[in-house]
Amino acid sequence: MAKLTNILKSDITKGVAIGLGVAAAGLLLTPALRPVTRGAMKSGILLFEKGREWMAEASESLEDLVAEVRAELAEQRFADEAVFEEDGDIEDAMETAAATAEEAQG
């Protein structure tokens, strides 16, 4: 009887008992936790997709902003380099600048 008492008090036996208890509890709780786990996974996937959407919108806005700045720079360069004729044909120069800006926007 003393040997059985020593075995039940040993750390190894306690560890095995705790491991078996956790495994049994896991098997019993798995069906109950499945809907909660599915709900959490569903929320995670939806958040991930929403994050991707936000990043795409931010990227598109940034690309639009870069295109606008490039168009402005092209227009300024053209205006700086333009040599106007003496009769003041400014309208042609502005049309050309606008066309250059549109090309820069792509």
Phi and psi in degrees as GROMACS dihedral restraints (atoms count N, CA, C in turn):
[ dihedral_restraints ]
;  ai    aj    ak    al  type     phi  dphi    fc
    3     4     5     6     1   -65.2    20    10
    4     5     6     7     1   -35.5    20    10
    6     7     8     9     1   -65.8    20    10
    7     8     9    10     1   -40.7    20    10
    9    10    11    12     1   -64.3    20    10
   10    11    12    13     1   -39.2    20    10
   12    13    14    15     1   -65.3    20    10
   13    14    15    16     1   -42.0    20    10
   15    16    17    18     1   -65.0    20    10
   16    17    18    19     1   -38.3    20    10
   18    19    20    21     1   -65.9    20    10
   19    20    21    22     1   -43.3    20    10
   21    22    23    24     1   -67.8    20    10
   22    23    24    25     1   -25.5    20    10
   24    25    26    27     1   -89.1    20    10
   25    26    27    28     1    -8.4    20    10
   27    28    29    30     1   -73.9    20    10
   28    29    30    31     1   153.9    20    10
   30    31    32    33     1   -67.4    20    10
   31    32    33    34     1   -34.5    20    10
   33    34    35    36     1   -63.8    20    10
   34    35    36    37     1   -43.9    20    10
   36    37    38    39     1   -64.1    20    10
   37    38    39    40     1   -41.1    20    10
   39    40    41    42     1   -62.7    20    10
   40    41    42    43     1   -41.5    20    10
   42    43    44    45     1   -63.4    20    10
   43    44    45    46     1   -44.1    20    10
   45    46    47    48     1   -64.1    20    10
   46    47    48    49     1   -41.6    20    10
   48    49    50    51     1   -64.2    20    10
   49    50    51    52     1   -42.9    20    10
   51    52    53    54     1   -64.2    20    10
   52    53    54    55     1   -43.2    20    10
   54    55    56    57     1   -60.4    20    10
   55    56    57    58     1   -44.4    20    10
   57    58    59    60     1   -66.3    20    10
   58    59    60    61     1   -37.1    20    10
   60    61    62    63     1   -65.3    20    10
   61    62    63    64     1   -43.2    20    10
   63    64    65    66     1   -65.1    20    10
   64    65    66    67     1   -41.7    20    10
   66    67    68    69     1   -62.8    20    10
   67    68    69    70     1   -43.5    20    10
   69    70    71    72     1   -65.2    20    10
   70    71    72    73     1   -42.3    20    10
   72    73    74    75     1   -64.0    20    10
   73    74    75    76     1   -38.8    20    10
   75    76    77    78     1   -62.2    20    10
   76    77    78    79     1   -43.2    20    10
   78    79    80    81     1   -64.8    20    10
   79    80    81    82     1   -37.3    20    10
   81    82    83    84     1   -74.8    20    10
   82    83    84    85     1   -33.6    20    10
   84    85    86    87     1   -89.2    20    10
   85    86    87    88     1   -13.5    20    10
   87    88    89    90     1   -55.9    20    10
   88    89    90    91     1   -49.2    20    10
   90    91    92    93     1   -61.9    20    10
   91    92    93    94     1   -33.8    20    10
   93    94    95    96     1   -75.0    20    10
   94    95    96    97     1   -32.6    20    10
   96    97    98    99     1   -85.8    20    10
   97    98    99   100     1   -14.4    20    10
   99   100   101   102     1   -58.2    20    10
  100   101   102   103     1   -47.8    20    10
  102   103   104   105     1   -62.4    20    10
  103   104   105   106     1   -37.6    20    10
  105   106   107   108     1   -65.6    20    10
  106   107   108   109     1   -42.9    20    10
  108   109   110   111     1   -64.0    20    10
  109   110   111   112     1   -42.9    20    10
  111   112   113   114     1   -62.7    20    10
  112   113   114   115     1   -41.4    20    10
  114   115   116   117     1   -63.0    20    10
  115   116   117   118     1   -41.9    20    10
  117   118   119   120     1   -65.3    20    10
  118   119   120   121     1   -41.3    20    10
  120   121   122   123     1   -66.1    20    10
  121   122   123   124     1   -40.1    20    10
  123   124   125   126     1   -61.6    20    10
  124   125   126   127     1   -44.3    20    10
  126   127   128   129     1   -62.8    20    10
  127   128   129   130     1   -41.3    20    10
  129   130   131   132     1   -62.4    20    10
  130   131   132   133     1   -42.6    20    10
  132   133   134   135     1   -65.6    20    10
  133   134   135   136     1   -42.6    20    10
  135   136   137   138     1   -63.5    20    10
  136   137   138   139     1   -41.1    20    10
  138   139   140   141     1   -62.7    20    10
  139   140   141   142     1   -42.0    20    10
  141   142   143   144     1   -61.4    20    10
  142   143   144   145     1   -46.4    20    10
  144   145   146   147     1   -64.3    20    10
  145   146   147   148     1   -39.5    20    10
  147   148   149   150     1   -65.3    20    10
  148   149   150   151     1   -39.2    20    10
  150   151   152   153     1   -62.2    20    10
  151   152   153   154     1   -41.7    20    10
  153   154   155   156     1   -62.5    20    10
  154   155   156   157     1   -40.2    20    10
  156   157   158   159     1   -63.5    20    10
  157   158   159   160     1   -44.6    20    10
  159   160   161   162     1   -62.3    20    10
  160   161   162   163     1   -40.4    20    10
  162   163   164   165     1   -66.2    20    10
  163   164   165   166     1   -38.4    20    10
  165   166   167   168     1   -64.7    20    10
  166   167   168   169     1   -42.0    20    10
  168   169   170   171     1   -65.4    20    10
  169   170   171   172     1   -41.8    20    10
  171   172   173   174     1   -64.1    20    10
  172   173   174   175     1   -40.9    20    10
  174   175   176   177     1   -64.3    20    10
  175   176   177   178     1   -42.2    20    10
  177   178   179   180     1   -63.6    20    10
  178   179   180   181     1   -42.7    20    10
  180   181   182   183     1   -62.7    20    10
  181   182   183   184     1   -41.1    20    10
  183   184   185   186     1   -65.5    20    10
  184   185   186   187     1   -41.3    20    10
  186   187   188   189     1   -63.3    20    10
  187   188   189   190     1   -40.9    20    10
  189   190   191   192     1   -61.6    20    10
  190   191   192   193     1   -42.9    20    10
  192   193   194   195     1   -63.4    20    10
  193   194   195   196     1   -42.5    20    10
  195   196   197   198     1   -62.7    20    10
  196   197   198   199     1   -41.9    20    10
  198   199   200   201     1   -63.8    20    10
  199   200   201   202     1   -40.2    20    10
  201   202   203   204     1   -64.1    20    10
  202   203   204   205     1   -43.1    20    10
  204   205   206   207     1   -65.3    20    10
  205   206   207   208     1   -41.8    20    10
  207   208   209   210     1   -62.5    20    10
  208   209   210   211     1   -39.6    20    10
  210   211   212   213     1   -63.9    20    10
  211   212   213   214     1   -42.8    20    10
  213   214   215   216     1   -62.2    20    10
  214   215   216   217     1   -42.5    20    10
  216   217   218   219     1   -63.7    20    10
  217   218   219   220     1   -41.0    20    10
  219   220   221   222     1   -64.4    20    10
  220   221   222   223     1   -40.2    20    10
  222   223   224   225     1   -65.3    20    10
  223   224   225   226     1   -40.7    20    10
  225   226   227   228     1   -66.4    20    10
  226   227   228   229     1   -42.0    20    10
  228   229   230   231     1   -61.2    20    10
  229   230   231   232     1   -44.2    20    10
  231   232   233   234     1   -64.2    20    10
  232   233   234   235     1   -41.9    20    10
  234   235   236   237     1   -64.5    20    10
  235   236   237   238     1   -37.5    20    10
  237   238   239   240     1   -69.9    20    10
  238   239   240   241     1   -34.9    20    10
  240   241   242   243     1   -91.2    20    10
  241   242   243   244     1   -12.3    20    10
  243   244   245   246     1   -67.7    20    10
  244   245   246   247     1   137.2    20    10
  246   247   248   249     1  -111.7    20    10
  247   248   249   250     1   115.3    20    10
  249   250   251   252     1   -85.2    20    10
  250   251   252   253     1   143.0    20    10
  252   253   254   255     1   -73.2    20    10
  253   254   255   256     1   165.3    20    10
  255   256   257   258     1   -66.1    20    10
  256   257   258   259     1   -28.1    20    10
  258   259   260   261     1   -79.7    20    10
  259   260   261   262     1     0.3    20    10
  261   262   263   264     1    75.1    20    10
  262   263   264   265     1    50.0    20    10
  264   265   266   267     1   -81.5    20    10
  265   266   267   268     1    63.5    20    10
  267   268   269   270     1   -73.0    20    10
  268   269   270   271     1   -33.1    20    10
  270   271   272   273     1   -61.7    20    10
  271   272   273   274     1   -41.9    20    10
  273   274   275   276     1   -63.2    20    10
  274   275   276   277     1   -40.7    20    10
  276   277   278   279     1   -64.2    20    10
  277   278   279   280     1   -39.9    20    10
  279   280   281   282     1   -68.2    20    10
  280   281   282   283     1   -38.7    20    10
  282   283   284   285     1   -63.3    20    10
  283   284   285   286     1   -42.1    20    10
  285   286   287   288     1   -64.7    20    10
  286   287   288   289     1   -39.2    20    10
  288   289   290   291     1   -64.1    20    10
  289   290   291   292     1   -40.6    20    10
  291   292   293   294     1   -64.5    20    10
  292   293   294   295     1   -40.4    20    10
  294   295   296   297     1   -65.2    20    10
  295   296   297   298     1   -39.9    20    10
  297   298   299   300     1   -64.2    20    10
  298   299   300   301     1   -39.7    20    10
  300   301   302   303     1   -64.7    20    10
  301   302   303   304     1   -40.2    20    10
  303   304   305   306     1   -66.0    20    10
  304   305   306   307     1   -37.6    20    10
  306   307   308   309     1   -64.9    20    10
  307   308   309   310     1   -36.5    20    10
  309   310   311   312     1   -68.8    20    10
  310   311   312   313     1   -31.9    20    10
  312   313   314   315     1   -72.8    20    10
  313   314   315   316     1   -24.3    20    10
